[in-house]
Amino acid sequence: MMEQELRNLMLRALDGNAESYQCFLQRVSSVLRAYLRRRLTSAPDEVEDLLQETLLAIHTQLHTYRRNEPLTPWLYAVARYKMIDYLRRRSRHEARHDPFEDDAEWLAVSGEATNESKRDLETMLDALPAHQRLPIQHTKLEGRSVAEAAAMTGMSVSAIKVGVHRGMKALAKMWKEQA
Amino acid sequence: MKTDELINILSTGAQPVPQHAAEKRISMALLAGVVISFILLLMIYGIRPDLKEISTSVAFWMKLGVPLANVIIGFIFVFALAHPGKLPKLGYWVLAIPIVVLWGWALWAWNATDPTARLELLWGKTWRVCILNITFLALPVGATALLALRNLAPTKPVLTGAIAGWLAGSAGASVYALHCPEMAPPFLAVWYVLGMIVPSAMMAYMGHRYLRW
C-alpha cells in the first residue's frame, strides 16, 4: 500500500509537480524517521540530522530512480547507504575524539522530538558561489519561477537550472562534511 | 532547521526530471572512452599491418571476443550497481565465464604443444609491455566511467569501481588486440587478464575515494 501511494506521488513529482513532491517528501520523512530511530537507538539526537541528509540525497539522486521499477527498494537503499556512511564517519570521529565527551553532549541536548536538526541551510548557502547561490535563493527559498530568476540575475534559463542542481549537490556535500 | 522547512525548500519550484538520463549518460561516457582509447592506439601504437589476414583466425576472435564479452557483462553489473536498490539480475560468477573459456582454451593449447615450445607460448615477445599498454588504453574508459558514475548513486562504491575498472581494462584489451602481435592462447590467458586486473584494482581505489555521495 505504501509502495503504491508513494510511487504515484513520486511519478508525478518526477514530472515536475511540486505539490506531489512535497507530499511525497513528507510521507517519506515519517517512514524514514521511524526506520532510522529503530536503528540509531544509541544516538536519538542524530536521527533528524541524518533524516535531513537522506532527504537531501533523495533530492539530488532523483534521476537514479527508474520509473518502471518499484520505489521502496530504492528509498531504503538510499537511506541504508546514508546511515552506513554516517556510522562510518562517526566511528572515525570517535577514534579521534574522546567518546565520553560526545556522550555528555548527547545527554545534554536530548529532549522531546522537535523534528529539527542542528544544521542551518542558509549559512551553508552563503558558502556557495553566486552562480549557484542566487538560483537556489530565488527559486527555492523565494519561490520564483526559473524564468523570473533568470530575468532577475541576468543568467540564462538553463544556467539557473544547472545552478540549482549543482548547488543542491554541493550543499549535500557540505552537509556531510559538517558532521 | 526543521525537517518541514527543508522539505518546502526542496519541493519549491520542482522541475521535471528527464527520463533515461542516467542510461544515456553512462553509455555516452563509455563510448567516448573507447573512442579516445582507439585514437590513442592509432596515434601511438598503430594497427597491426596483417590485420586483414588474421581476421579470419579463431585466435584473433578469441582475443577480441573475450574482452568484449567482459565489457558487456561488466556493463550490466555497473549499471545495476549505480542505481540504489537495484540488484544485478545475474550472479557475480557470470563475470568469470569469459575468463574460464579463455583459460580452457589456453590449457588445451598448452597441452597440445611440444614441451620445449611451451615457454614461447607463455612469454611471447611482448610480455614486458602488455600489462602497461592495456592499462594505458584502459585509462580513458576508466576516467569517463568514473565521471558518469559520479553522477549516479552506487551504494557499493568499491565494488562498483572494481567492476568498472574490469570493464575499462577489458575495453583497453580489445582495443590493444588490434595492435598486439601475440596470438598464443597462454599469453592471452596470463598477460591480458593481468592487464584487466590492474585497472580493476586502480578503479576499486578510485571508487573508494570518489564514488561516495
Interface residues (C-beta under 8 A of the other chain):
Chain A: A13 L14 D15 G16 N17 A18 E19 Y21 Q22 L25 Q26 S29 R33 E48 L51 Q52 L55 L56 A57 H59 T60 Q61 L62 H63 T64 Y65 R66 R67 E69 T72 P73 W74 L75 Y76 A77 V78 R80 Y81 D85 T114 N115 E116 S117 R119 D120 L121 T139 K140 L141 G143 R144 S145 V146 K161 V164 A172
Chain B: M1 K2 T3 D4 E5 L6 I7 N8 I9 L10 S11 T12 G13 A14 Q15 P16 V17 P18 Q19 A21 A22 A82 H83 P84 G85 K86 L152 A153 T155 R212 W213
